[in-house]
Amino acid sequence: MPQISGLEFINALENRPLFVFTTAYTQYAVEGFELNAVDYLVKPIPYHRFIKAISRTKEILAQKAKPTEANIFPSFGGNNDNQKFIFVKSEHENVKINLDDIEYIQGLKDYLKIHIAGTNKTILTLLSFKDLMEKLPSYQFIRVHKSFVVNVNVIRSIQRNRIVINDTRIPIGESHKTQFFSFLGL
């Protein structure tokens, strides 16, 4: 594309479709996968790799179209203001998570990794940020990056464009920076 790269184009979209990058340059693969590319094909594209990328895309579309039971259950009728916990479907069970125990939530493609305070334990669930954010109290949790939501009660400090929670440094995305600092009154 003469005016803009494929990476810039996809990054500019608010509601990204499923996409596969095709290019002659391998150095952009990591950035492509950070944008949640289904696959990254390097030219000349071998037929078996093309078929694999199409199959992976079809699997994702089939999984999204499949009617599933809800992966998250609000406590006590879903009134976020008094909510103390949520249930999240992880593997083959519904796990109860106290909201105050959540340090941060990290996006990993189609999954979310919920980091629990005081442990090295994480809970992996097939859920979107949008669905989870609807269930979390907005006065306690805020999205700070395309891949991170944080519990504001456990932030230890803010260093330039990073949030420190315990020894973990979480980036603050450009598109979330104004809202985040405004939320904190900074």
Secondary structure per residue as TSV (DSSP state, phi and psi in degrees):
chain	resnum	aa	ss	phi	psi
A	1	M	-	360.0	129.5
A	2	P	-	-71.4	-36.6
A	3	Q	S	-94.4	-25.0
A	4	I	S	-149.7	146.2
A	5	S	-	-81.3	162.7
A	6	G	H	-60.2	-39.0
A	7	L	H	-62.5	-43.9
A	8	E	H	-65.3	-39.6
A	9	F	H	-62.5	-51.5
A	10	I	H	-63.2	-40.8
A	11	N	H	-63.5	-27.7
A	12	A	H	-79.7	-16.2
A	13	L	-	-77.6	134.0
A	14	E	S	-77.7	-45.8
A	15	N	S	-110.1	93.4
A	16	R	-	-76.0	134.2
A	17	P	-	-80.3	174.5
A	18	L	-	-67.7	140.5
A	19	F	-	-149.6	152.8
A	20	V	E	-123.1	125.9
A	21	F	E	-82.5	137.5
A	22	T	E	-126.2	126.2
A	23	T	E	-159.3	167.6
A	24	A	S	-95.6	-1.3
A	25	Y	-	-114.4	117.7
A	26	T	G	-78.8	-21.2
A	27	Q	G	-66.9	-13.7
A	28	Y	G	-97.7	3.9
A	29	A	H	-61.1	-45.0
A	30	V	H	-60.7	-46.2
A	31	E	H	-63.0	-36.1
A	32	G	H	-62.1	-43.4
A	33	F	H	-72.6	-28.0
A	34	E	H	-65.3	-24.4
A	35	L	T	-89.6	9.3
A	36	N	T	68.4	41.0
A	37	A	-	-64.4	142.6
A	38	V	S	-67.5	-39.9
A	39	D	E	-158.1	168.5
A	40	Y	E	-135.6	110.3
A	41	L	E	-106.6	132.0
A	42	V	E	-103.1	130.5
A	43	K	S	-73.3	145.0
A	44	P	S	-70.0	137.1
A	45	I	-	-86.2	116.3
A	46	P	-	-66.5	143.0
A	47	Y	H	-56.5	-43.0
A	48	H	H	-63.1	-32.4
A	49	R	H	-73.0	-36.9
A	50	F	H	-62.4	-46.5
A	51	I	H	-62.4	-40.2
A	52	K	H	-62.5	-43.1
A	53	A	H	-64.4	-41.8
A	54	I	H	-66.2	-42.0
A	55	S	H	-62.5	-42.5
A	56	R	H	-63.0	-41.7
A	57	T	H	-63.3	-44.0
A	58	K	H	-62.9	-38.7
A	59	E	H	-62.5	-43.9
A	60	I	H	-63.9	-44.0
A	61	L	H	-63.3	-41.0
A	62	A	H	-64.7	-39.5
A	63	Q	H	-66.9	-38.8
A	64	K	H	-69.1	-32.0
A	65	A	H	-80.5	-17.2
A	66	K	S	-70.8	128.3
A	67	P	-	-70.2	125.5
A	68	T	-	-126.0	159.7
A	69	E	-	-72.7	155.9
A	70	A	-	-60.6	141.4
A	71	N	S	-89.6	-8.5
A	72	I	E	-141.7	140.8
A	73	F	E	-125.9	121.6
A	74	P	E	-72.4	153.5
A	75	S	S	-85.0	141.5
A	76	F	G	50.4	55.3
A	77	G	G	79.2	6.6
A	78	G	G	82.0	16.1
A	79	N	-	-78.7	101.8
A	80	N	G	-59.5	-28.0
A	81	D	G	-67.0	-32.1
A	82	N	G	-105.4	6.5
A	83	Q	-	-69.3	133.8
A	84	K	-	-112.6	-21.8
A	85	F	E	-154.5	166.1
A	86	I	E	-134.7	159.3
A	87	F	E	-107.6	133.9
A	88	V	E	-126.4	133.4
A	89	K	E	-76.6	121.7
A	90	S	E	-136.1	124.4
A	91	E	T	55.7	-116.0
A	92	H	T	-116.0	27.3
A	93	E	E	-144.1	161.9
A	94	N	E	-99.5	117.5
A	95	V	E	-100.8	130.3
A	96	K	E	-85.4	128.9
A	97	I	E	-125.9	122.1
A	98	N	E	-71.8	131.1
A	99	L	G	-60.3	-36.0
A	100	D	G	-68.6	-17.6
A	101	D	G	-85.4	-13.1
A	102	I	E	-79.0	122.1
A	103	E	E	-86.1	-54.4
A	104	Y	E	-158.4	164.7
A	105	I	E	-124.6	130.9
A	106	Q	E	-116.3	131.1
A	107	G	E	-84.5	132.7
A	108	L	E	-131.8	91.0
A	109	K	T	53.8	-115.1
A	110	D	T	-88.4	-2.2
A	111	Y	E	-111.9	160.0
A	112	L	E	-118.9	139.9
A	113	K	E	-111.6	113.9
A	114	I	E	-97.4	118.8
A	115	H	E	-92.3	127.0
A	116	I	E	-102.5	135.2
A	117	A	T	-64.8	145.8
A	118	G	T	74.7	3.9
A	119	T	S	-141.6	167.3
A	120	N	S	-92.8	9.8
A	121	K	-	-77.4	136.2
A	122	T	E	-128.2	153.9
A	123	I	E	-117.2	126.1
A	124	L	E	-103.3	127.4
A	125	T	E	-137.4	147.5
A	126	L	E	-87.1	94.1
A	127	L	-	-157.2	150.0
A	128	S	-	-93.3	157.3
A	129	F	H	-57.8	-41.2
A	130	K	H	-58.2	-48.9
A	131	D	H	-62.7	-42.0
A	132	L	H	-69.1	-42.0
A	133	M	H	-62.9	-29.4
A	134	E	H	-66.4	-23.1
A	135	K	H	-98.6	-16.2
A	136	L	S	-92.4	146.0
A	137	P	-	-66.3	128.0
A	138	S	T	-70.5	-18.1
A	139	Y	T	-79.8	-11.1
A	140	Q	T	-114.9	-28.9
A	141	F	E	-122.9	136.9
A	142	I	E	-142.0	142.8
A	143	R	E	-81.5	127.8
A	144	V	E	-117.0	-4.8
A	145	H	E	-164.1	160.0
A	146	K	T	-61.1	-20.0
A	147	S	T	-115.6	7.2
A	148	F	E	-142.7	138.5
A	149	V	E	-122.5	137.2
A	150	V	E	-121.7	153.0
A	151	N	E	-87.9	112.9
A	152	V	G	-64.3	-21.1
A	153	N	G	-71.7	-16.6
A	154	V	G	-109.9	5.8
A	155	I	-	-67.0	125.2
A	156	R	-	-85.2	-42.5
A	157	S	E	-163.4	169.8
A	158	I	E	-124.8	123.2
A	159	Q	E	-117.4	105.1
A	160	R	T	52.6	-107.7
A	161	N	T	-107.3	30.6
A	162	R	E	-136.4	147.9
A	163	I	E	-106.2	136.0
A	164	V	E	-107.0	121.7
A	165	I	E	-124.3	114.0
A	166	N	T	54.3	-120.8
A	167	D	T	-104.2	9.9
A	168	T	E	-96.0	133.7
A	169	R	E	-108.0	122.6
A	170	I	E	-112.1	128.6
A	171	P	E	-71.8	148.8
A	172	I	-	-102.7	117.0
A	173	G	-	-71.9	148.0
A	174	E	H	-55.5	-41.2
A	175	S	H	-75.1	-11.6
A	176	H	H	-109.7	-8.3
A	177	K	H	-60.0	-49.7
A	178	T	H	-61.6	-46.8
A	179	Q	H	-63.2	-41.3
A	180	F	H	-64.0	-50.8
A	181	F	H	-66.2	-35.0
A	182	S	H	-65.4	-41.8
A	183	F	H	-57.8	-40.0
A	184	L	H	-85.7	-5.4
A	185	G	T	74.3	29.8
A	186	L	-	-104.8	360.0
